[in-house]
Amino acid sequence: MKTIVQSLVASFIIHLVYIAGTAIVGYIKTRNYKPDIPDNWGSMEILQNEVAFGVVGSPLFLLFTFIGIALICGTIIISYRKIIG
């Protein structure tokens, strides 16, 4: 039971770091973006004036990746315990 809880916690932490990292990188890229308006003045196009942050996808995909990463972490934990102990 301890291995299952450890693998679920590890999977949660990995997903949390991935999602937070993606959001932070997007925020940094957005804050540091400097449009090159003078060079692109001749090829002007109408663009969308709203920006949305987030993930578009199935929640089922997130569940499957969570379970898959938990299984991988569980396998690593069990293998580590067999090698060390």
N, CA, C and O atoms as a GROMACS GRO file, in nm:
protein
  340
    1MET      N    1   0.082  -0.120   0.000
    1MET     CA    2   0.000   0.000   0.000
    1MET      C    3   0.086   0.126   0.000
    1MET      O    4   0.050   0.226  -0.062
    2LYS      N    5   0.199   0.121   0.068
    2LYS     CA    6   0.287   0.236   0.075
    2LYS      C    7   0.343   0.269  -0.063
    2LYS      O    8   0.359   0.386  -0.098
    3THR      N    9   0.374   0.166  -0.141
    3THR     CA   10   0.426   0.187  -0.276
    3THR      C   11   0.323   0.254  -0.366
    3THR      O   12   0.357   0.340  -0.447
    4ILE      N   13   0.197   0.215  -0.351
    4ILE     CA   14   0.090   0.273  -0.433
    4ILE      C   15   0.075   0.422  -0.401
    4ILE      O   16   0.065   0.504  -0.491
    5VAL      N   17   0.073   0.454  -0.273
    5VAL     CA   18   0.059   0.595  -0.233
    5VAL      C   19   0.179   0.676  -0.281
    5VAL      O   20   0.162   0.788  -0.331
    6GLN      N   21   0.300   0.621  -0.267
    6GLN     CA   22   0.419   0.692  -0.313
    6GLN      C   23   0.416   0.714  -0.463
    6GLN      O   24   0.454   0.822  -0.510
    7SER      N   25   0.372   0.615  -0.540
    7SER     CA   26   0.368   0.631  -0.685
    7SER      C   27   0.260   0.732  -0.727
    7SER      O   28   0.280   0.806  -0.823
    8LEU      N   29   0.147   0.735  -0.656
    8LEU     CA   30   0.043   0.834  -0.686
    8LEU      C   31   0.090   0.976  -0.653
    8LEU      O   32   0.063   1.070  -0.728
    9VAL      N   33   0.160   0.991  -0.542
    9VAL     CA   34   0.214   1.122  -0.504
    9VAL      C   35   0.318   1.167  -0.606
    9VAL      O   36   0.320   1.283  -0.647
   10ALA      N   37   0.405   1.075  -0.646
   10ALA     CA   38   0.508   1.109  -0.746
   10ALA      C   39   0.443   1.150  -0.879
   10ALA      O   40   0.487   1.245  -0.942
   11SER      N   41   0.339   1.078  -0.921
   11SER     CA   42   0.268   1.112  -1.044
   11SER      C   43   0.203   1.249  -1.032
   11SER      O   44   0.206   1.328  -1.127
   12PHE      N   45   0.144   1.279  -0.917
   12PHE     CA   46   0.081   1.409  -0.897
   12PHE      C   47   0.185   1.521  -0.904
   12PHE      O   48   0.162   1.624  -0.967
   13ILE      N   49   0.299   1.499  -0.841
   13ILE     CA   50   0.405   1.602  -0.841
   13ILE      C   51   0.458   1.623  -0.983
   13ILE      O   52   0.480   1.737  -1.024
   14ILE      N   53   0.478   1.514  -1.058
   14ILE     CA   54   0.526   1.526  -1.196
   14ILE      C   55   0.426   1.604  -1.280
   14ILE      O   56   0.465   1.692  -1.357
   15HIS      N   57   0.297   1.574  -1.267
   15HIS     CA   58   0.195   1.646  -1.343
   15HIS      C   59   0.188   1.793  -1.301
   15HIS      O   60   0.173   1.881  -1.386
   16LEU      N   61   0.199   1.818  -1.172
   16LEU     CA   62   0.195   1.955  -1.122
   16LEU      C   63   0.312   2.037  -1.176
   16LEU      O   64   0.294   2.151  -1.218
   17VAL      N   65   0.431   1.980  -1.174
   17VAL     CA   66   0.550   2.049  -1.225
   17VAL      C   67   0.536   2.075  -1.375
   17VAL      O   68   0.572   2.183  -1.423
   18TYR      N   69   0.484   1.977  -1.449
   18TYR     CA   70   0.466   1.994  -1.594
   18TYR      C   71   0.366   2.106  -1.625
   18TYR      O   72   0.393   2.192  -1.709
   19ILE      N   73   0.252   2.104  -1.559
   19ILE     CA   74   0.149   2.205  -1.587
   19ILE      C   75   0.195   2.343  -1.543
   19ILE      O   76   0.177   2.440  -1.616
   20ALA      N   77   0.256   2.353  -1.425
   20ALA     CA   78   0.306   2.482  -1.378
   20ALA      C   79   0.419   2.532  -1.466
   20ALA      O   80   0.426   2.651  -1.495
   21GLY      N   81   0.507   2.443  -1.508
   21GLY     CA   82   0.618   2.482  -1.596
   21GLY      C   83   0.568   2.535  -1.729
   21GLY      O   84   0.620   2.635  -1.780
   22THR      N   85   0.469   2.469  -1.785
   22THR     CA   86   0.411   2.514  -1.912
   22THR      C   87   0.348   2.652  -1.896
   22THR      O   88   0.364   2.738  -1.982
   23ALA      N   89   0.276   2.673  -1.787
   23ALA     CA   90   0.212   2.804  -1.763
   23ALA      C   91   0.317   2.912  -1.742
   23ALA      O   92   0.301   3.024  -1.791
   24ILE      N   93   0.424   2.881  -1.670
   24ILE     CA   94   0.529   2.980  -1.644
   24ILE      C   95   0.603   3.017  -1.772
   24ILE      O   96   0.631   3.134  -1.796
   25VAL      N   97   0.633   2.918  -1.854
   25VAL     CA   98   0.701   2.946  -1.982
   25VAL      C   99   0.612   3.032  -2.071
   25VAL      O  100   0.660   3.126  -2.134
   26GLY      N  101   0.483   3.001  -2.077
   26GLY     CA  102   0.389   3.082  -2.156
   26GLY      C  103   0.380   3.224  -2.105
   26GLY      O  104   0.374   3.319  -2.184
   27TYR      N  105   0.379   3.241  -1.974
   27TYR     CA  106   0.373   3.374  -1.915
   27TYR      C  107   0.500   3.454  -1.947
   27TYR      O  108   0.492   3.571  -1.984
   28ILE      N  109   0.616   3.390  -1.933
   28ILE     CA  110   0.743   3.458  -1.961
   28ILE      C  111   0.752   3.498  -2.108
   28ILE      O  112   0.794   3.609  -2.140
   29LYS      N  113   0.712   3.407  -2.199
   29LYS     CA  114   0.715   3.440  -2.342
   29LYS      C  115   0.620   3.555  -2.374
   29LYS      O  116   0.652   3.641  -2.455
   30THR      N  117   0.504   3.557  -2.308
   30THR     CA  118   0.407   3.664  -2.332
   30THR      C  119   0.459   3.798  -2.280
   30THR      O  120   0.444   3.900  -2.347
   31ARG      N  121   0.519   3.797  -2.162
   31ARG     CA  122   0.572   3.922  -2.102
   31ARG      C  123   0.689   3.978  -2.182
   31ARG      O  124   0.706   4.099  -2.189
   32ASN      N  125   0.770   3.891  -2.242
   32ASN     CA  126   0.891   3.936  -2.313
   32ASN      C  127   0.870   3.954  -2.463
   32ASN      O  128   0.966   3.985  -2.534
   33TYR      N  129   0.748   3.936  -2.513
   33TYR     CA  130   0.723   3.949  -2.655
   33TYR      C  131   0.727   4.095  -2.696
   33TYR      O  132   0.661   4.180  -2.638
   34LYS      N  133   0.806   4.120  -2.797
   34LYS     CA  134   0.816   4.255  -2.854
   34LYS      C  135   0.783   4.245  -3.003
   34LYS      O  136   0.863   4.194  -3.081
   35PRO      N  137   0.664   4.294  -3.043
   35PRO     CA  138   0.627   4.284  -3.184
   35PRO      C  139   0.715   4.371  -3.272
   35PRO      O  140   0.760   4.479  -3.232
   36ASP      N  141   0.738   4.323  -3.391
   36ASP     CA  142   0.820   4.395  -3.487
   36ASP      C  143   0.728   4.464  -3.587
   36ASP      O  144   0.716   4.422  -3.702
   37ILE      N  145   0.664   4.569  -3.542
   37ILE     CA  146   0.560   4.636  -3.621
   37ILE      C  147   0.617   4.708  -3.744
   37ILE      O  148   0.558   4.694  -3.852
   38PRO      N  149   0.726   4.783  -3.734
   38PRO     CA  150   0.772   4.853  -3.854
   38PRO      C  151   0.809   4.762  -3.971
   38PRO      O  152   0.784   4.798  -4.087
   39ASP      N  153   0.866   4.646  -3.944
   39ASP     CA  154   0.904   4.556  -4.053
   39ASP      C  155   0.784   4.483  -4.112
   39ASP      O  156   0.789   4.441  -4.228
   40ASN      N  157   0.679   4.468  -4.037
   40ASN     CA  158   0.562   4.393  -4.084
   40ASN      C  159   0.446   4.484  -4.124
   40ASN      O  160   0.334   4.435  -4.144
   41TRP      N  161   0.469   4.612  -4.136
   41TRP     CA  162   0.362   4.706  -4.168
   41TRP      C  163   0.301   4.680  -4.305
   41TRP      O  164   0.182   4.700  -4.325
   42GLY      N  165   0.383   4.635  -4.400
   42GLY     CA  166   0.335   4.613  -4.536
   42GLY      C  167   0.245   4.490  -4.547
   42GLY      O  168   0.155   4.488  -4.631
   43SER      N  169   0.266   4.391  -4.468
   43SER     CA  170   0.185   4.269  -4.476
   43SER      C  171   0.093   4.258  -4.354
   43SER      O  172   0.102   4.164  -4.276
   44MET      N  173   0.008   4.356  -4.342
   44MET     CA  174  -0.081   4.362  -4.226
   44MET      C  175  -0.199   4.268  -4.243
   44MET      O  176  -0.261   4.263  -4.350
   45GLU      N  177  -0.229   4.193  -4.138
   45GLU     CA  178  -0.342   4.102  -4.138
   45GLU      C  179  -0.427   4.132  -4.015
   45GLU      O  180  -0.378   4.184  -3.915
   46ILE      N  181  -0.553   4.098  -4.024
   46ILE     CA  182  -0.641   4.115  -3.909
   46ILE      C  183  -0.620   3.995  -3.817
   46ILE      O  184  -0.631   3.880  -3.859
   47LEU      N  185  -0.588   4.024  -3.692
   47LEU     CA  186  -0.560   3.919  -3.595
   47LEU      C  187  -0.662   3.922  -3.482
   47LEU      O  188  -0.732   4.020  -3.461
   48GLN      N  189  -0.667   3.814  -3.413
   48GLN     CA  190  -0.753   3.804  -3.296
   48GLN      C  191  -0.698   3.894  -3.186
   48GLN      O  192  -0.577   3.902  -3.167
   49ASN      N  193  -0.785   3.961  -3.112
   49ASN     CA  194  -0.739   4.054  -3.010
   49ASN      C  195  -0.755   4.000  -2.868
   49ASN      O  196  -0.748   4.076  -2.772
   50GLU      N  197  -0.777   3.869  -2.854
   50GLU     CA  198  -0.789   3.808  -2.723
   50GLU      C  199  -0.689   3.694  -2.711
   50GLU      O  200  -0.656   3.627  -2.809
   51VAL      N  201  -0.643   3.674  -2.590
   51VAL     CA  202  -0.549   3.566  -2.563
   51VAL      C  203  -0.606   3.480  -2.453
   51VAL      O  204  -0.664   3.530  -2.357
   52ALA      N  205  -0.591   3.350  -2.466
   52ALA     CA  206  -0.640   3.258  -2.364
   52ALA      C  207  -0.528   3.163  -2.326
   52ALA      O  208  -0.459   3.108  -2.412
   53PHE      N  209  -0.510   3.144  -2.196
   53PHE     CA  210  -0.414   3.047  -2.146
   53PHE      C  211  -0.492   2.924  -2.100
   53PHE      O  212  -0.602   2.934  -2.047
   54GLY      N  213  -0.433   2.810  -2.120
   54GLY     CA  214  -0.497   2.689  -2.072
   54GLY      C  215  -0.463   2.571  -2.159
   54GLY      O  216  -0.384   2.580  -2.253
   55VAL      N  217  -0.524   2.462  -2.125
   55VAL     CA  218  -0.502   2.337  -2.196
   55VAL      C  219  -0.634   2.295  -2.259
   55VAL      O  220  -0.738   2.295  -2.193
   56VAL      N  221  -0.628   2.260  -2.384
   56VAL     CA  222  -0.746   2.210  -2.451
   56VAL      C  223  -0.722   2.061  -2.474
   56VAL      O  224  -0.626   2.021  -2.539
   57GLY      N  225  -0.809   1.983  -2.419
   57GLY     CA  226  -0.794   1.840  -2.435
   57GLY      C  227  -0.894   1.766  -2.348
   57GLY      O  228  -0.971   1.826  -2.274
   58SER      N  229  -0.889   1.638  -2.361
   58SER     CA  230  -0.983   1.554  -2.287
   58SER      C  231  -0.935   1.532  -2.144
   58SER      O  232  -0.817   1.503  -2.123
   59PRO      N  233  -1.023   1.545  -2.047
   59PRO     CA  234  -0.985   1.513  -1.909
   59PRO      C  235  -0.951   1.365  -1.894
   59PRO      O  236  -0.876   1.326  -1.804
   60LEU      N  237  -1.005   1.283  -1.982
   60LEU     CA  238  -0.975   1.140  -1.981
   60LEU      C  239  -0.828   1.116  -2.013
   60LEU      O  240  -0.765   1.026  -1.958
   61PHE      N  241  -0.772   1.198  -2.103
   61PHE     CA  242  -0.630   1.187  -2.137
   61PHE      C  243  -0.544   1.218  -2.015
   61PHE      O  244  -0.444   1.150  -1.991
   62LEU      N  245  -0.582   1.318  -1.938
   62LEU     CA  246  -0.509   1.352  -1.816
   62LEU      C  247  -0.516   1.238  -1.715
   62LEU      O  248  -0.417   1.208  -1.648
   63LEU      N  249  -0.631   1.173  -1.704
   63LEU     CA  250  -0.646   1.059  -1.615
   63LEU      C  251  -0.556   0.944  -1.658
   63LEU      O  252  -0.489   0.882  -1.575
   64PHE      N  253  -0.554   0.915  -1.789
   64PHE     CA  254  -0.470   0.806  -1.838
   64PHE      C  255  -0.321   0.835  -1.818
   64PHE      O  256  -0.245   0.745  -1.782
   65THR      N  257  -0.279   0.958  -1.840
   65THR     CA  258  -0.138   0.991  -1.818
   65THR      C  259  -0.105   0.984  -1.670
   65THR      O  260   0.005   0.943  -1.633
   66PHE      N  261  -0.198   1.026  -1.584
   66PHE     CA  262  -0.176   1.018  -1.440
   66PHE      C  263  -0.156   0.873  -1.396
   66PHE      O  264  -0.064   0.842  -1.321
   67ILE      N  265  -0.243   0.785  -1.443
   67ILE     CA  266  -0.232   0.643  -1.407
   67ILE      C  267  -0.106   0.581  -1.468
   67ILE      O  268  -0.038   0.502  -1.403
   68GLY      N  269  -0.075   0.617  -1.592
   68GLY     CA  270   0.045   0.564  -1.657
   68GLY      C  271   0.173   0.605  -1.586
   68GLY      O  272   0.261   0.522  -1.562
   69ILE      N  273   0.183   0.732  -1.550
   69ILE     CA  274   0.301   0.779  -1.477
   69ILE      C  275   0.307   0.715  -1.339
   69ILE      O  276   0.416   0.684  -1.291
   70ALA      N  277   0.191   0.694  -1.274
   70ALA     CA  278   0.189   0.627  -1.144
   70ALA      C  279   0.239   0.483  -1.157
   70ALA      O  280   0.312   0.435  -1.070
   71LEU      N  281   0.201   0.415  -1.264
   71LEU     CA  282   0.251   0.278  -1.286
   71LEU      C  283   0.401   0.276  -1.310
   71LEU      O  284   0.472   0.189  -1.259
   72ILE      N  285   0.450   0.371  -1.387
   72ILE     CA  286   0.594   0.380  -1.412
   72ILE      C  287   0.669   0.410  -1.283
   72ILE      O  288   0.772   0.349  -1.255
   73CYS      N  289   0.617   0.504  -1.205
   73CYS     CA  290   0.681   0.537  -1.076
   73CYS      C  291   0.677   0.418  -0.981
   73CYS      O  292   0.774   0.392  -0.910
   74GLY      N  293   0.566   0.345  -0.979
   74GLY     CA  294   0.556   0.226  -0.895
   74GLY      C  295   0.657   0.121  -0.935
   74GLY      O  296   0.719   0.058  -0.849
   75THR      N  297   0.674   0.101  -1.065
   75THR     CA  298   0.774   0.005  -1.113
   75THR      C  299   0.914   0.047  -1.074
   75THR      O  300   0.996  -0.036  -1.034
   76ILE      N  301   0.943   0.175  -1.084
   76ILE     CA  302   1.075   0.226  -1.045
   76ILE      C  303   1.097   0.208  -0.895
   76ILE      O  304   1.206   0.169  -0.854
   77ILE      N  305   0.996   0.237  -0.814
   77ILE     CA  306   1.009   0.223  -0.669
   77ILE      C  307   1.032   0.078  -0.630
   77ILE      O  308   1.119   0.048  -0.548
   78ILE      N  309   0.955  -0.014  -0.689
   78ILE     CA  310   0.971  -0.156  -0.659
   78ILE      C  311   1.109  -0.206  -0.703
   78ILE      O  312   1.175  -0.280  -0.630
   79SER      N  313   1.152  -0.165  -0.823
   79SER     CA  314   1.284  -0.206  -0.872
   79SER      C  315   1.396  -0.152  -0.783
   79SER      O  316   1.492  -0.222  -0.754
   80TYR      N  317   1.382  -0.029  -0.739
   80TYR     CA  318   1.483   0.032  -0.652
   80TYR      C  319   1.492  -0.043  -0.520
   80TYR      O  320   1.601  -0.066  -0.468
   81ARG      N  321   1.376  -0.080  -0.465
   81ARG     CA  322   1.377  -0.154  -0.338
   81ARG      C  323   1.438  -0.292  -0.352
   81ARG      O  324   1.504  -0.340  -0.260
   82LYS      N  325   1.418  -0.358  -0.467
   82LYS     CA  326   1.477  -0.490  -0.489
   82LYS      C  327   1.628  -0.481  -0.507
   82LYS      O  328   1.701  -0.568  -0.461
   83ILE      N  329   1.675  -0.376  -0.573
   83ILE     CA  330   1.817  -0.360  -0.596
   83ILE      C  331   1.888  -0.323  -0.466
   83ILE      O  332   1.993  -0.379  -0.434
   84ILE      N  333   1.832  -0.229  -0.392
   84ILE     CA  334   1.896  -0.181  -0.268
   84ILE      C  335   1.878  -0.281  -0.154
   84ILE      O  336   1.975  -0.312  -0.084
   85GLY      N  337   1.759  -0.331  -0.134
   85GLY     CA  338   1.733  -0.415  -0.016
   85GLY      C  339   1.718  -0.555  -0.054
   85GLY      O  340   1.696  -0.640   0.033
   0.00000   0.00000   0.00000
